[in-house]
């Protein structure tokens, strides 16, 4: 009986790591703006030159980096529903 309990505990420990890794990262909410609409808003900003990076933060917003015509690096955190800076 004791060996069965030990075996069960070992299996539970070994599979718990796999379970933790299989949980998915948060995703934008169902009522979020389309990413293409957000990009269009960013591209229409004054002195916009090019978009460098877009990432979804596990904290619930888009992290967007772009550069301006005067070579300034701009980093924005945009709300996924409104598209407004946080």
Residue pairs with C-beta under 8 A, 6 or more apart in sequence:
25 56
25 58
26 56
26 58
26 60
27 56
28 56
28 62
28 80
29 80
29 81
31 81
32 80
32 81
33 80
33 81
33 82
33 83
35 54
35 62
37 83
38 62
38 64
38 78
38 83
39 51
39 54
41 83
42 48
42 51
42 64
42 66
42 76
42 78
43 51
45 66
45 74
46 68
47 68
47 69
47 70
47 72
48 66
48 68
48 69
49 66
49 67
49 68
49 69
49 71
50 66
50 67
51 64
51 65
51 66
52 65
52 66
52 67
52 73
53 63
53 64
53 65
54 62
54 63
54 64
54 65
55 62
55 63
56 62
56 63
57 63
57 77
60 80
61 77
61 78
61 79
61 80
61 86
62 76
62 77
62 78
62 80
63 75
63 76
63 77
64 75
64 76
64 77
64 78
65 73
65 74
65 75
65 76
66 73
66 74
66 76
67 73
67 74
68 74
76 85
77 85
77 86
78 84
78 85
78 86
79 85
79 86
